[in-house]
């Protein structure tokens, strides 16, 4: 297994029109790729999986609306309905990590993802927005998925 971590272009606005082509052309995400996305990266992972086949997506603190924020609205991710069936069709698995005490994204946002994608769900009440450099639960999930 190879792990690729690169700085995303346009990190502040996280525009779909920049991130999705970068994921496809620079990161070379394909049907062998497990995309791990956090926050805006989780949203990008979902939109990517609508369009392209991937091995799977792991969503950490995803949301489905612009949260009433102009900066999120202009990112482009929330301008159309979510294509849940395409995501499921293009991904062999979906996992989700979320915490009910997330200060930025409410659990109701994450629940929409859960209701529509039926992911392997890891729900916590003490992880906030998962702003940590150590995430052993995530490694365990990836290792488990790779064994299947």
Buried (B, 14 or more C-beta within 10 A) or exposed (E): EEEEEEEBEEEEBBBBEBBBEBBBEEBEBEEEBBBBBBBBBBBBBBBBBBBBBBBBBBBBBBBBBBBEEEEBBBBBBBEEEBBBEBBBEBBBBBBBBBBEEBEEBBBEBBBBBBEBBEBBBBBBEEBBBBEEEEBEBBEEBBEEBEEE
